[in-house]
Amino acid sequence: MERDSQLELYEAVAARLKQAHTRVRELQVPEGVRMALSRKLLVVTAAAKHDLPDAARRLDRLMKDLDEGRFPEGD
């Protein structure tokens, strides 16, 4: 049963990561900001390989920041 819940969480995180990548790509922000957001998405993707619940939490925070218009400063 736990395997089923892990699979469901994996599918949910994967779908949300895809949505997040699309949102970041479509943002009208300076390229440096877009790159910083892309790096955050890469960190979440890497975390998903080792700690799926942590990756889901990180993705929640990132999506909330996007929803509220809080973006990292670009380099």
TIVEXFI-940866 format. One record per atom (N, C-alpha, C): residue number from 1; residue in three letters; chain; atom name; x, z, y. Coordinates in nm, 3 decimals, decimal comma, m for minus. Example, Ala and Ser with C-alpha at 12.3 -4.5 7.8 and 13.67 -1.06 7.14 Angstrom:
<atoms>
@pos 1 | code Ala | unit A | site N | east 1,319 | up 0,780 | north m0,569
@pos 1 | code Ala | unit A | site CA | east 1,230 | up 0,780 | north m0,450
@pos 1 | code Ala | unit A | site C | east 1,320 | up 0,780 | north m0,330
@pos 2 | code Ser | unit A | site N | east 1,285 | up 0,708 | north m0,225
@pos 2 | code Ser | unit A | site CA | east 1,367 | up 0,714 | north m0,106
@pos 2 | code Ser | unit A | site C | east 1,290 | up 0,787 | north 0,003
</atoms>
This chain:
<atoms>
@pos 1 | code Met | unit A | site N | east 0,082 | up 0,000 | north m0,120
@pos 1 | code Met | unit A | site CA | east 0,000 | up 0,000 | north 0,000
@pos 1 | code Met | unit A | site C | east 0,087 | up 0,000 | north 0,127
@pos 2 | code Glu | unit A | site N | east 0,197 | up 0,075 | north 0,123
@pos 2 | code Glu | unit A | site CA | east 0,284 | up 0,079 | north 0,240
@pos 2 | code Glu | unit A | site C | east 0,343 | up m0,058 | north 0,269
@pos 3 | code Arg | unit A | site N | east 0,372 | up m0,131 | north 0,164
@pos 3 | code Arg | unit A | site CA | east 0,426 | up m0,266 | north 0,181
@pos 3 | code Arg | unit A | site C | east 0,327 | up m0,354 | north 0,257
@pos 4 | code Asp | unit A | site N | east 0,198 | up m0,339 | north 0,228
@pos 4 | code Asp | unit A | site CA | east 0,095 | up m0,416 | north 0,299
@pos 4 | code Asp | unit A | site C | east 0,093 | up m0,381 | north 0,447
@pos 5 | code Ser | unit A | site N | east 0,106 | up m0,254 | north 0,480
@pos 5 | code Ser | unit A | site CA | east 0,103 | up m0,214 | north 0,621
@pos 5 | code Ser | unit A | site C | east 0,229 | up m0,264 | north 0,692
@pos 6 | code Gln | unit A | site N | east 0,344 | up m0,264 | north 0,623
@pos 6 | code Gln | unit A | site CA | east 0,466 | up m0,319 | north 0,682
@pos 6 | code Gln | unit A | site C | east 0,451 | up m0,468 | north 0,708
@pos 7 | code Leu | unit A | site N | east 0,391 | up m0,538 | north 0,613
@pos 7 | code Leu | unit A | site CA | east 0,370 | up m0,681 | north 0,629
@pos 7 | code Leu | unit A | site C | east 0,276 | up m0,709 | north 0,747
@pos 8 | code Glu | unit A | site N | east 0,170 | up m0,630 | north 0,760
@pos 8 | code Glu | unit A | site CA | east 0,078 | up m0,646 | north 0,872
@pos 8 | code Glu | unit A | site C | east 0,149 | up m0,619 | north 1,005
@pos 9 | code Leu | unit A | site N | east 0,232 | up m0,514 | north 1,009
@pos 9 | code Leu | unit A | site CA | east 0,306 | up m0,484 | north 1,132
@pos 9 | code Leu | unit A | site C | east 0,403 | up m0,597 | north 1,164
@pos 10 | code Tyr | unit A | site N | east 0,471 | up m0,648 | north 1,062
@pos 10 | code Tyr | unit A | site CA | east 0,563 | up m0,759 | north 1,083
@pos 10 | code Tyr | unit A | site C | east 0,491 | up m0,880 | north 1,141
@pos 11 | code Glu | unit A | site N | east 0,376 | up m0,914 | north 1,083
@pos 11 | code Glu | unit A | site CA | east 0,298 | up m1,029 | north 1,132
@pos 11 | code Glu | unit A | site C | east 0,252 | up m1,007 | north 1,276
@pos 12 | code Ala | unit A | site N | east 0,210 | up m0,885 | north 1,307
@pos 12 | code Ala | unit A | site CA | east 0,164 | up m0,854 | north 1,444
@pos 12 | code Ala | unit A | site C | east 0,279 | up m0,864 | north 1,543
@pos 13 | code Val | unit A | site N | east 0,394 | up m0,808 | north 1,508
@pos 13 | code Val | unit A | site CA | east 0,510 | up m0,814 | north 1,598
@pos 13 | code Val | unit A | site C | east 0,555 | up m0,959 | north 1,615
@pos 14 | code Ala | unit A | site N | east 0,558 | up m1,035 | north 1,507
@pos 14 | code Ala | unit A | site CA | east 0,599 | up m1,175 | north 1,517
@pos 14 | code Ala | unit A | site C | east 0,507 | up m1,254 | north 1,608
@pos 15 | code Ala | unit A | site N | east 0,378 | up m1,234 | north 1,595
@pos 15 | code Ala | unit A | site CA | east 0,281 | up m1,305 | north 1,680
@pos 15 | code Ala | unit A | site C | east 0,297 | up m1,263 | north 1,826
@pos 16 | code Arg | unit A | site N | east 0,317 | up m1,134 | north 1,848
@pos 16 | code Arg | unit A | site CA | east 0,332 | up m1,086 | north 1,986
@pos 16 | code Arg | unit A | site C | east 0,464 | up m1,131 | north 2,047
@pos 17 | code Leu | unit A | site N | east 0,570 | up m1,140 | north 1,967
@pos 17 | code Leu | unit A | site CA | east 0,697 | up m1,193 | north 2,018
@pos 17 | code Leu | unit A | site C | east 0,682 | up m1,338 | north 2,060
@pos 18 | code Lys | unit A | site N | east 0,610 | up m1,414 | north 1,981
@pos 18 | code Lys | unit A | site CA | east 0,586 | up m1,554 | north 2,016
@pos 18 | code Lys | unit A | site C | east 0,510 | up m1,563 | north 2,148
@pos 19 | code Gln | unit A | site N | east 0,408 | up m1,479 | north 2,163
@pos 19 | code Gln | unit A | site CA | east 0,332 | up m1,475 | north 2,288
@pos 19 | code Gln | unit A | site C | east 0,421 | up m1,434 | north 2,405
@pos 20 | code Ala | unit A | site N | east 0,506 | up m1,336 | north 2,384
@pos 20 | code Ala | unit A | site CA | east 0,595 | up m1,288 | north 2,491
@pos 20 | code Ala | unit A | site C | east 0,692 | up m1,397 | north 2,533
@pos 21 | code His | unit A | site N | east 0,748 | up m1,470 | north 2,437
@pos 21 | code His | unit A | site CA | east 0,840 | up m1,580 | north 2,470
@pos 21 | code His | unit A | site C | east 0,768 | up m1,686 | north 2,554
@pos 22 | code Thr | unit A | site N | east 0,645 | up m1,716 | north 2,519
@pos 22 | code Thr | unit A | site CA | east 0,567 | up m1,814 | north 2,595
@pos 22 | code Thr | unit A | site C | east 0,543 | up m1,764 | north 2,737
@pos 23 | code Arg | unit A | site N | east 0,506 | up m1,638 | north 2,750
@pos 23 | code Arg | unit A | site CA | east 0,481 | up m1,581 | north 2,884
@pos 23 | code Arg | unit A | site C | east 0,605 | up m1,585 | north 2,970
@pos 24 | code Val | unit A | site N | east 0,719 | up m1,547 | north 2,912
@pos 24 | code Val | unit A | site CA | east 0,844 | up m1,547 | north 2,989
@pos 24 | code Val | unit A | site C | east 0,880 | up m1,688 | north 3,031
@pos 25 | code Arg | unit A | site N | east 0,865 | up m1,782 | north 2,941
@pos 25 | code Arg | unit A | site CA | east 0,897 | up m1,922 | north 2,972
@pos 25 | code Arg | unit A | site C | east 0,811 | up m1,975 | north 3,087
@pos 26 | code Glu | unit A | site N | east 0,685 | up m1,930 | north 3,096
@pos 26 | code Glu | unit A | site CA | east 0,592 | up m1,982 | north 3,196
@pos 26 | code Glu | unit A | site C | east 0,597 | up m1,907 | north 3,329
@pos 27 | code Leu | unit A | site N | east 0,672 | up m1,797 | north 3,337
@pos 27 | code Leu | unit A | site CA | east 0,677 | up m1,720 | north 3,461
@pos 27 | code Leu | unit A | site C | east 0,743 | up m1,800 | north 3,573
@pos 28 | code Gln | unit A | site N | east 0,691 | up m1,783 | north 3,691
@pos 28 | code Gln | unit A | site CA | east 0,750 | up m1,844 | north 3,810
@pos 28 | code Gln | unit A | site C | east 0,842 | up m1,740 | north 3,874
@pos 29 | code Val | unit A | site N | east 0,960 | up m1,725 | north 3,817
@pos 29 | code Val | unit A | site CA | east 1,058 | up m1,627 | north 3,864
@pos 29 | code Val | unit A | site C | east 1,194 | up m1,695 | north 3,870
@pos 30 | code Pro | unit A | site N | east 1,289 | up m1,635 | north 3,945
@pos 30 | code Pro | unit A | site CA | east 1,424 | up m1,692 | north 3,948
@pos 30 | code Pro | unit A | site C | east 1,485 | up m1,697 | north 3,808
@pos 31 | code Glu | unit A | site N | east 1,574 | up m1,789 | north 3,787
@pos 31 | code Glu | unit A | site CA | east 1,635 | up m1,810 | north 3,655
@pos 31 | code Glu | unit A | site C | east 1,705 | up m1,684 | north 3,604
@pos 32 | code Gly | unit A | site N | east 1,767 | up m1,607 | north 3,693
@pos 32 | code Gly | unit A | site CA | east 1,833 | up m1,484 | north 3,651
@pos 32 | code Gly | unit A | site C | east 1,736 | up m1,383 | north 3,593
@pos 33 | code Val | unit A | site N | east 1,617 | up m1,375 | north 3,649
@pos 33 | code Val | unit A | site CA | east 1,514 | up m1,284 | north 3,598
@pos 33 | code Val | unit A | site C | east 1,467 | up m1,333 | north 3,461
@pos 34 | code Arg | unit A | site N | east 1,447 | up m1,462 | north 3,449
@pos 34 | code Arg | unit A | site CA | east 1,403 | up m1,520 | north 3,322
@pos 34 | code Arg | unit A | site C | east 1,509 | up m1,493 | north 3,213
@pos 35 | code Met | unit A | site N | east 1,635 | up m1,505 | north 3,248
@pos 35 | code Met | unit A | site CA | east 1,742 | up m1,478 | north 3,151
@pos 35 | code Met | unit A | site C | east 1,744 | up m1,332 | north 3,110
@pos 36 | code Ala | unit A | site N | east 1,723 | up m1,241 | north 3,206
@pos 36 | code Ala | unit A | site CA | east 1,719 | up m1,098 | north 3,174
@pos 36 | code Ala | unit A | site C | east 1,603 | up m1,067 | north 3,081
@pos 37 | code Leu | unit A | site N | east 1,488 | up m1,127 | north 3,106
@pos 37 | code Leu | unit A | site CA | east 1,373 | up m1,107 | north 3,018
@pos 37 | code Leu | unit A | site C | east 1,399 | up m1,166 | north 2,880
@pos 38 | code Ser | unit A | site N | east 1,464 | up m1,281 | north 2,875
@pos 38 | code Ser | unit A | site CA | east 1,497 | up m1,342 | north 2,746
@pos 38 | code Ser | unit A | site C | east 1,592 | up m1,254 | north 2,667
@pos 39 | code Arg | unit A | site N | east 1,688 | up m1,190 | north 2,735
@pos 39 | code Arg | unit A | site CA | east 1,778 | up m1,098 | north 2,666
@pos 39 | code Arg | unit A | site C | east 1,700 | up m0,980 | north 2,609
@pos 40 | code Lys | unit A | site N | east 1,603 | up m0,929 | north 2,684
@pos 40 | code Lys | unit A | site CA | east 1,520 | up m0,819 | north 2,634
@pos 40 | code Lys | unit A | site C | east 1,444 | up m0,862 | north 2,508
@pos 41 | code Leu | unit A | site N | east 1,394 | up m0,984 | north 2,509
@pos 41 | code Leu | unit A | site CA | east 1,324 | up m1,034 | north 2,391
@pos 41 | code Leu | unit A | site C | east 1,418 | up m1,048 | north 2,272
@pos 42 | code Leu | unit A | site N | east 1,542 | up m1,088 | north 2,296
@pos 42 | code Leu | unit A | site CA | east 1,639 | up m1,097 | north 2,188
@pos 42 | code Leu | unit A | site C | east 1,670 | up m0,960 | north 2,130
@pos 43 | code Val | unit A | site N | east 1,675 | up m0,858 | north 2,215
@pos 43 | code Val | unit A | site CA | east 1,698 | up m0,721 | north 2,168
@pos 43 | code Val | unit A | site C | east 1,582 | up m0,676 | north 2,079
@pos 44 | code Val | unit A | site N | east 1,460 | up m0,706 | north 2,122
@pos 44 | code Val | unit A | site CA | east 1,343 | up m0,669 | north 2,042
@pos 44 | code Val | unit A | site C | east 1,347 | up m0,743 | north 1,907
@pos 45 | code Thr | unit A | site N | east 1,382 | up m0,870 | north 1,910
@pos 45 | code Thr | unit A | site CA | east 1,389 | up m0,948 | north 1,787
@pos 45 | code Thr | unit A | site C | east 1,494 | up m0,890 | north 1,692
@pos 46 | code Ala | unit A | site N | east 1,608 | up m0,853 | north 1,745
@pos 46 | code Ala | unit A | site CA | east 1,713 | up m0,793 | north 1,662
@pos 46 | code Ala | unit A | site C | east 1,668 | up m0,659 | north 1,607
@pos 47 | code Ala | unit A | site N | east 1,600 | up m0,580 | north 1,688
@pos 47 | code Ala | unit A | site CA | east 1,551 | up m0,449 | north 1,643
@pos 47 | code Ala | unit A | site C | east 1,450 | up m0,465 | north 1,530
@pos 48 | code Ala | unit A | site N | east 1,372 | up m0,571 | north 1,534
@pos 48 | code Ala | unit A | site CA | east 1,269 | up m0,594 | north 1,432
@pos 48 | code Ala | unit A | site C | east 1,331 | up m0,612 | north 1,293
@pos 49 | code Lys | unit A | site N | east 1,455 | up m0,655 | north 1,288
@pos 49 | code Lys | unit A | site CA | east 1,521 | up m0,674 | north 1,159
@pos 49 | code Lys | unit A | site C | east 1,559 | up m0,542 | north 1,094
@pos 50 | code His | unit A | site N | east 1,572 | up m0,435 | north 1,175
@pos 50 | code His | unit A | site CA | east 1,622 | up m0,308 | north 1,123
@pos 50 | code His | unit A | site C | east 1,522 | up m0,194 | north 1,136
@pos 51 | code Asp | unit A | site N | east 1,440 | up m0,199 | north 1,240
@pos 51 | code Asp | unit A | site CA | east 1,346 | up m0,089 | north 1,268
@pos 51 | code Asp | unit A | site C | east 1,220 | up m0,149 | north 1,330
@pos 52 | code Leu | unit A | site N | east 1,131 | up m0,192 | north 1,245
@pos 52 | code Leu | unit A | site CA | east 1,010 | up m0,262 | north 1,292
@pos 52 | code Leu | unit A | site C | east 0,924 | up m0,177 | north 1,384
@pos 53 | code Pro | unit A | site N | east 0,899 | up m0,049 | north 1,354
@pos 53 | code Pro | unit A | site CA | east 0,819 | up 0,032 | north 1,447
@pos 53 | code Pro | unit A | site C | east 0,883 | up 0,045 | north 1,586
@pos 54 | code Asp | unit A | site N | east 1,016 | up 0,060 | north 1,590
@pos 54 | code Asp | unit A | site CA | east 1,084 | up 0,066 | north 1,719
@pos 54 | code Asp | unit A | site C | east 1,071 | up m0,065 | north 1,794
@pos 55 | code Ala | unit A | site N | east 1,083 | up m0,176 | north 1,723
@pos 55 | code Ala | unit A | site CA | east 1,068 | up m0,307 | north 1,786
@pos 55 | code Ala | unit A | site C | east 0,927 | up m0,321 | north 1,844
@pos 56 | code Ala | unit A | site N | east 0,827 | up m0,274 | north 1,773
@pos 56 | code Ala | unit A | site CA | east 0,689 | up m0,281 | north 1,822
@pos 56 | code Ala | unit A | site C | east 0,674 | up m0,199 | north 1,950
@pos 57 | code Arg | unit A | site N | east 0,736 | up m0,081 | north 1,954
@pos 57 | code Arg | unit A | site CA | east 0,730 | up 0,002 | north 2,076
@pos 57 | code Arg | unit A | site C | east 0,801 | up m0,066 | north 2,193
@pos 58 | code Arg | unit A | site N | east 0,917 | up m0,122 | north 2,166
@pos 58 | code Arg | unit A | site CA | east 0,992 | up m0,193 | north 2,272
@pos 58 | code Arg | unit A | site C | east 0,911 | up m0,311 | north 2,325
@pos 59 | code Leu | unit A | site N | east 0,848 | up m0,381 | north 2,234
@pos 59 | code Leu | unit A | site CA | east 0,767 | up m0,496 | north 2,274
@pos 59 | code Leu | unit A | site C | east 0,646 | up m0,452 | north 2,355
@pos 60 | code Asp | unit A | site N | east 0,585 | up m0,340 | north 2,317
@pos 60 | code Asp | unit A | site CA | east 0,474 | up m0,284 | north 2,396
@pos 60 | code Asp | unit A | site C | east 0,517 | up m0,258 | north 2,539
@pos 61 | code Arg | unit A | site N | east 0,635 | up m0,194 | north 2,555
@pos 61 | code Arg | unit A | site CA | east 0,684 | up m0,164 | north 2,690
@pos 61 | code Arg | unit A | site C | east 0,712 | up m0,291 | north 2,769
@pos 62 | code Leu | unit A | site N | east 0,773 | up m0,389 | north 2,704
@pos 62 | code Leu | unit A | site CA | east 0,804 | up m0,514 | north 2,772
@pos 62 | code Leu | unit A | site C | east 0,676 | up m0,585 | north 2,816
@pos 63 | code Met | unit A | site N | east 0,578 | up m0,592 | north 2,727
@pos 63 | code Met | unit A | site CA | east 0,452 | up m0,658 | north 2,762
@pos 63 | code Met | unit A | site C | east 0,380 | up m0,584 | north 2,875
@pos 64 | code Lys | unit A | site N | east 0,385 | up m0,452 | north 2,873
@pos 64 | code Lys | unit A | site CA | east 0,324 | up m0,375 | north 2,981
@pos 64 | code Lys | unit A | site C | east 0,394 | up m0,405 | north 3,114
@pos 65 | code Asp | unit A | site N | east 0,527 | up m0,412 | north 3,111
@pos 65 | code Asp | unit A | site CA | east 0,601 | up m0,448 | north 3,233
@pos 65 | code Asp | unit A | site C | east 0,561 | up m0,587 | north 3,282
@pos 66 | code Leu | unit A | site N | east 0,547 | up m0,681 | north 3,191
@pos 66 | code Leu | unit A | site CA | east 0,505 | up m0,816 | north 3,232
@pos 66 | code Leu | unit A | site C | east 0,364 | up m0,813 | north 3,292
@pos 67 | code Asp | unit A | site N | east 0,274 | up m0,739 | north 3,227
@pos 67 | code Asp | unit A | site CA | east 0,136 | up m0,728 | north 3,276
@pos 67 | code Asp | unit A | site C | east 0,131 | up m0,670 | north 3,416
@pos 68 | code Glu | unit A | site N | east 0,220 | up m0,575 | north 3,443
@pos 68 | code Glu | unit A | site CA | east 0,219 | up m0,505 | north 3,571
@pos 68 | code Glu | unit A | site C | east 0,314 | up m0,568 | north 3,673
@pos 69 | code Gly | unit A | site N | east 0,376 | up m0,680 | north 3,637
@pos 69 | code Gly | unit A | site CA | east 0,462 | up m0,750 | north 3,730
@pos 69 | code Gly | unit A | site C | east 0,595 | up m0,684 | north 3,756
@pos 70 | code Arg | unit A | site N | east 0,638 | up m0,599 | north 3,664
@pos 70 | code Arg | unit A | site CA | east 0,769 | up m0,533 | north 3,679
@pos 70 | code Arg | unit A | site C | east 0,871 | up m0,616 | north 3,601
@pos 71 | code Phe | unit A | site N | east 0,963 | up m0,676 | north 3,674
@pos 71 | code Phe | unit A | site CA | east 1,063 | up m0,762 | north 3,614
@pos 71 | code Phe | unit A | site C | east 1,203 | up m0,705 | north 3,641
@pos 72 | code Pro | unit A | site N | east 1,296 | up m0,726 | north 3,550
@pos 72 | code Pro | unit A | site CA | east 1,434 | up m0,681 | north 3,574
@pos 72 | code Pro | unit A | site C | east 1,497 | up m0,767 | north 3,683
@pos 73 | code Glu | unit A | site N | east 1,600 | up m0,712 | north 3,744
@pos 73 | code Glu | unit A | site CA | east 1,672 | up m0,791 | north 3,844
@pos 73 | code Glu | unit A | site C | east 1,758 | up m0,893 | north 3,774
@pos 74 | code Gly | unit A | site N | east 1,763 | up m1,011 | north 3,829
@pos 74 | code Gly | unit A | site CA | east 1,846 | up m1,116 | north 3,770
@pos 74 | code Gly | unit A | site C | east 1,991 | up m1,097 | north 3,810
@pos 75 | code Asp | unit A | site N | east 2,081 | up m1,155 | north 3,730
@pos 75 | code Asp | unit A | site CA | east 2,224 | up m1,145 | north 3,759
@pos 75 | code Asp | unit A | site C | east 2,264 | up m1,241 | north 3,867
</atoms>
